[in-house]
């Protein structure tokens, strides 16, 4: 067993970085979509 506080969390850190990147790209995509809708539909 590993000692307390000695876990290898590199996989979790990579997954979290991927999640943050996906969230950021998705948010920017929604903002661009809203801007385009405002330009073309109003």
Beta strands, then each sheet from edge to edge (+ up, - down):
end
